[in-house]
Amino acid sequence: MPPWFARLRSGATACALAGLLAACSSPYHYADPARPHHLADRFTNWGESGPSPTVPWYEALGRNLRGDFRPTREPEGGYAAFAERWRVPLTPDQLQPPPQGQARLAWLGHAGVLLQVDGQNVLIDPQLSDYAGPLPWLSARRRVPAPIAPEELPRIDLLLVTHNHYDHLDAATLARLRAAGQDPRVLVPLGLKAWFEAQGWSGVEELDWWDTRQLGALGVMLIPSQHWSKRTPTDTNQTLWGGWALTWARPGGAAPWRFVHTGDTAWNPALYQHIAQRLGGPVDLLALPVGAYEPRDFMRRHHLNPGEAVQLLQTLQARQAFGIHWGTFELSHEPFDQPPRDLAQALAAQQVAPERVWLLRQGETRPLPF
């Protein structure tokens, strides 16, 4: 039996099992004619009148077998040299609470972010495992080691997840957080509460787009993104996806400090103009996805390329951004060292100062004006 056939057969068995488990989960029950993104049987993207385009399983499998979700080459010098350049170990001592009135950012690799602001630790999309996917061979391999172990993170007050794709919602990372005694408040898009509760989590609340919650001086809003959701063969767009907009009230009645994590998103100028209007002012800090954009005929439906990312930065009037969703997992055709080059070209072409987008090393912390 050829090795590829054995992998395919074992994958089919796993998919069948996943489908059976999905059939036992809570059915979609969010249909609401008053909310255009709540269709009769699934969610859809903002501004679309029918179901969002999805990826048939056979297309995803075929592209995976031919290598569409792996870089066309290693970065210059190889992956070890890339990791040496773009990663720094992150220790618990570096994550002690910042002084009163100050804030700190830590990039945990890929879309994982830790924000420490006003005495609160906010963790977004932590993915600290060696692969992203249901099975190692059917998953995106991590090429840059995680900068910190889940057990070494400080007390987490709030956990936010943008959507259910494996590179953003990682069961192993979350299980290790729980085992370490973490019990944060958890906010997720509609449909994901059941998944968390099945994993043993409590204190989970699900939000629709534009829903807000107030946690002391911290305001949290789920905003739309141009994307989709899927975790098993049978649950396409059964759970919602989005990004997070956070605001902190400044003393003295000054304008609030605004942070936006877009989650995964493709380019939709009307959507992001609408978000900018709803936010009501410039964004102080933007977690900006700048990777996983090739081959473009496929990825344009799911992810921004660097040129579109710079347009998004300008649409949201972001004073400062930092790049995420690049240089971590083997997800796409572009080599790991290509996004910095393409981003530099896009910033120059659109006459945006290069310092407006930080490219941090994985594990790097950065003090924030607040």
C-alpha atoms as one frame of an Amber mdcrd trajectory, in Angstrom:
protein
   0.000   0.000   0.000   1.524   3.368  -0.933   2.293   5.576   2.107   0.107
   8.393   0.803  -2.862   5.990   0.513  -2.377   4.755   4.057  -2.371   8.359
   5.285  -5.453   9.115   3.237  -7.292   6.059   4.563  -6.400   6.852   8.176
  -7.451  10.448   7.559 -10.786   9.311   6.162 -11.318   7.223   9.291 -10.527
  10.223  11.487 -12.863  12.421   9.468 -15.642   9.876   9.777 -15.154   9.797
  13.541 -15.068  13.591  13.666 -18.265  13.708  11.668 -19.956  11.309  14.078
 -18.883  13.411  17.036 -20.071  16.568  15.303 -23.463  14.979  14.688 -23.799
  14.541  18.461 -23.082  18.214  19.165 -25.656  20.949  19.557 -27.325  21.810
  16.221 -27.308  25.296  14.781 -30.207  27.236  16.317 -29.385  30.857  15.552
 -31.644  31.525  12.539 -32.949  35.083  12.742 -34.350  37.002   9.739 -33.705
  40.260  11.609 -29.954  39.524  11.565 -28.696  39.105   7.995 -25.666  37.038
   9.007 -27.936  34.474  10.759 -29.142  32.267   7.908 -31.527  29.366   8.328
 -28.769  26.778   8.694 -25.479  28.655   9.167 -23.777  31.997   9.649 -22.586
  34.090   6.714 -20.267  37.040   6.233 -21.248  40.655   6.734 -22.984  42.115
   3.677 -23.586  38.758   1.949 -27.160  37.788   1.126 -26.534  34.053   0.952
 -24.102  31.488   2.337 -20.468  32.533   2.291 -18.246  30.619  -0.144 -16.868
  27.553   1.582 -14.073  25.128   0.849 -15.286  21.629  -0.123 -13.431  18.890
   1.699 -12.136  17.449  -1.559 -10.626  20.788  -2.593  -8.924  21.218   0.770
  -7.619  17.646   0.686  -6.401  17.950  -2.897  -4.601  21.212  -2.188  -3.076
  19.711   0.937  -1.750  16.695  -0.974  -0.202  18.872  -3.671   1.444  21.164
  -1.132  -0.620  24.362  -1.298  -0.486  24.682   2.482   3.291  24.370   2.786
   5.979  26.940   1.921   7.601  26.581  -1.489  11.035  26.805   0.134  12.697
  27.149   3.509  13.612  30.639   4.713  17.147  31.739   3.926  19.516  29.803
   6.156  16.831  27.281   7.127  14.198  27.137   9.842  16.664  26.962  12.732
  18.293  30.224  11.633  14.872  31.823  11.148  13.818  30.811  14.657  17.086
  32.164  16.063  16.357  35.511  14.452  12.621  35.773  15.070  12.138  34.200
  18.511  13.171  35.103  22.038  12.344  33.044  25.128   9.641  34.613  27.259
  10.001  34.071  31.010   7.400  34.542  33.755   9.540  37.314  35.276   9.012
  39.377  32.112   5.245  39.156  32.582   4.987  40.608  36.067   2.228  43.263
  36.173   3.427  46.525  34.609   3.406  49.635  36.797   0.118  51.396  37.354
  -0.905  53.435  34.333   1.284  51.431  31.959   0.549  48.618  29.526   2.510
  45.796  27.928   2.133  43.640  24.839   3.604  40.152  24.363   3.407  38.347
  21.014   3.149  34.601  21.614   3.543  33.609  17.966   0.946  33.282  15.189
  -2.252  35.038  16.406  -1.520  34.622  20.112  -1.384  37.872  22.070  -1.125
  38.723  25.751  -2.173  42.240  26.736  -1.445  43.531  30.213  -3.386  46.718
  30.781  -4.794  48.401  33.875  -4.014  45.428  36.092  -5.703  42.875  33.823
  -4.167  40.096  31.731  -6.037  39.478  28.483  -5.094  36.421  26.426  -6.242
  36.123  22.797  -6.081  33.021  20.546  -3.309  31.164  22.402  -1.787  28.383
  20.249   1.368  27.020  21.859   1.348  23.473  20.469   3.673  21.810  17.972
   1.002  21.591  15.281  -2.364  23.106  14.410  -4.928  20.531  13.402  -6.797
  17.403  14.488  -3.926  14.964  13.817  -0.179  15.586  13.453   0.054  14.394
   9.851  -3.101  16.307   8.870  -1.989  19.539  10.495   0.153  22.610  10.047
   3.576  22.027  11.590   5.017  24.600  13.940   8.468  25.640  12.747   9.339
  28.184  15.464   9.124  26.769  18.998   6.577  28.394  21.276   8.284  31.152
  23.291   6.598  30.140  26.552   4.729  27.154  27.966   1.033  27.558  28.859
   1.871  26.751  32.495   4.238  29.728  32.672   1.681  32.380  31.739   0.558
  34.777  34.480  -2.933  34.741  35.936  -5.296  35.266  33.005  -8.307  37.451
  33.753  -9.943  37.275  30.337  -9.593  34.740  27.518 -10.827  35.723  24.051
 -11.074  33.430  21.008 -11.804  34.719  17.495 -13.038  31.500  15.818 -12.770
  27.723  15.827  -9.978  27.037  13.310  -7.225  24.913  14.825  -4.528  27.577
  14.562  -6.649  29.880  16.745  -8.550  27.473  19.019  -6.132  24.848  20.327
  -7.524  22.231  22.694  -4.103  21.165  23.978  -3.020  24.686  24.951  -6.318
  25.364  26.681  -6.223  22.027  28.519  -2.774  22.872  29.872  -4.015  26.277
  31.001  -6.866  24.660  32.928  -4.542  22.044  34.411  -2.318  24.887  35.638
  -5.255  26.294  37.595  -6.301  29.064  35.217  -9.982  29.982  35.484 -10.480
  33.214  33.515 -13.647  34.709  32.203 -14.040  33.453  28.627 -15.735  35.310
  25.760 -16.276  33.557  22.418 -18.373  34.011  19.255 -21.810  32.421  19.049
 -21.817  28.637  19.001 -18.480  28.039  20.746 -19.705  27.912  24.337 -20.735
  24.244  23.968 -17.235  23.290  22.793 -15.630  24.953  25.788 -18.052  23.426
  28.261 -17.398  19.981  26.756 -13.714  20.597  27.540 -14.569  21.359  31.172
 -14.515  25.160  31.065 -16.940  27.284  33.058 -17.627  31.010  33.003 -17.953
  31.002  29.206 -20.146  33.537  27.453 -20.814  33.742  23.723 -21.359  36.986
  21.825 -22.802  38.044  18.503 -21.247  40.729  16.326 -21.406  44.147  17.994
 -22.287  42.671  21.397 -20.358  44.367  24.185 -19.373  43.526  27.736 -17.910
  45.778  30.408 -15.329  44.455  32.846 -14.487  47.367  35.090 -12.659  49.923
  32.973 -12.353  47.417  30.121 -14.938  47.340  27.334 -15.027  44.346  24.981
 -16.841  44.109  21.623 -16.998  41.266  19.111 -16.616  42.748  15.631 -17.179
  41.036  12.251 -14.401  39.681  10.088 -14.441  38.361   6.511 -13.848  34.695
   7.191 -15.616  31.429   8.046 -15.555  28.571  10.557 -15.027  24.821  10.415
 -13.597  22.238  12.782 -15.082  18.955  11.536 -16.400  17.765   8.155 -19.988
  18.607   9.137 -19.902  21.941  10.985 -19.094  24.514   8.290 -20.120  27.995
   9.498 -22.134  26.547  12.386 -20.233  28.808  14.780 -19.550  32.507  14.342
 -16.163  34.144  13.686 -14.901  37.662  14.271 -12.354  39.957  15.850 -12.164
  41.774  19.177 -12.224  45.495  19.890 -11.128  46.435  23.400 -11.327  49.848
  25.017  -9.925  51.085  28.303 -11.349  54.192  29.926  -8.628  56.740  30.544
  -8.821  58.885  33.657  -9.949  62.469  33.392 -12.493  61.915  30.624  -9.930
  61.524  27.851 -10.773  59.460  24.776 -10.578  55.719  25.487  -7.534  53.652
  24.536  -8.529  51.290  21.719  -7.073  47.924  20.727  -8.293  45.737  17.841
  -7.437  42.117  17.058  -9.024  41.350  13.694  -8.793  37.571  13.909  -8.528
  35.976  10.478  -9.963  38.136   7.733 -10.007  38.633   3.992 -10.305  42.048
   2.384 -13.754  43.657   2.521 -13.386  47.457   2.354 -17.047  48.199   3.074
 -16.957  46.047   6.205 -13.882  47.741   7.627 -15.149  51.210   6.840 -18.272
  50.251   8.788 -16.191  48.964  11.706 -14.201  52.201  11.747 -17.454  54.148
  12.001 -18.745  51.915  14.802 -15.514  52.288  16.779 -15.920  56.042  16.685
 -12.263  56.993  16.624  -8.707  55.953  15.761  -7.303  52.628  16.953  -4.313
  52.993  19.265  -2.991  49.458  18.698  -3.889  46.971  15.961  -2.957  43.274
  15.800  -2.584  43.037  12.034  -2.450  39.693  10.149   0.289  39.847   7.511
   0.903  36.174   6.606  -0.639  33.012   5.106  -1.674  34.705   1.842  -0.374
  32.452  -0.969  -1.482  30.882  -3.297  -3.622  33.949  -3.842  -6.373  32.215
  -5.855  -7.250  30.331  -2.667  -6.086  32.512   0.205  -7.714  35.731  -1.013
 -11.022  34.294   0.231  -9.626  33.845   3.725  -6.638  36.055   4.547  -5.235
  39.498   3.822  -2.018  39.895   1.907   0.419  42.582   3.148  -0.895  45.202
   0.721  -4.446  44.704   1.978  -3.198  44.678   5.567  -1.737  48.151   5.102
  -5.042  49.327   3.627  -6.799  47.955   6.711  -4.390  49.808   8.978  -5.294
  53.052   7.229  -9.030  52.350   7.183  -9.049  51.847  10.961  -6.741  54.857
  11.443  -4.401  52.718  13.504  -1.725  54.782  15.194   0.366  51.668  15.783
   0.120  48.068  14.539   2.105  44.883  14.976   2.205  41.920  12.623   0.619
  38.608  13.573  -0.306  35.372  11.761   3.059  34.849  10.109   6.310  32.938
  10.545   4.977  30.253  12.901   2.989  27.431  11.256   3.291  25.933   7.770
  -0.024  27.227   6.443   0.618  28.585   2.970   2.933  28.868  -0.029   4.944
  31.956   0.862   8.228  31.193   2.672   8.453  32.254   6.302  10.767  35.165
   5.473   8.574  36.559   2.668   5.967  38.545   4.684   8.521  41.072   6.031
   9.680  41.791   2.472   6.165  42.098   1.063   5.050  44.225   4.006   7.975
  46.636   3.539   7.070  47.013  -0.148   3.396  47.600   0.674   4.194  50.253
   3.282   6.452  52.070   0.840   3.940  51.824  -2.015   1.162  53.289   0.159
   3.486  55.901   1.716   3.009  54.628   5.251   5.906  55.009   7.680   7.467
  51.590   8.288   7.606  52.151  12.035   3.786  52.107  12.172   3.918  48.305
  11.898   6.130  46.525  14.380   7.429  43.102  13.398   8.098  41.627  16.808
   9.998  38.471  17.555   7.901  35.646  18.946   8.118  36.043  22.703   9.024
  39.722  22.502   7.342  42.155  24.866   6.819  45.825  24.180   5.694  48.604
  26.535   2.689  50.484  25.250   1.713  54.144  25.550  -1.523  54.199  27.500
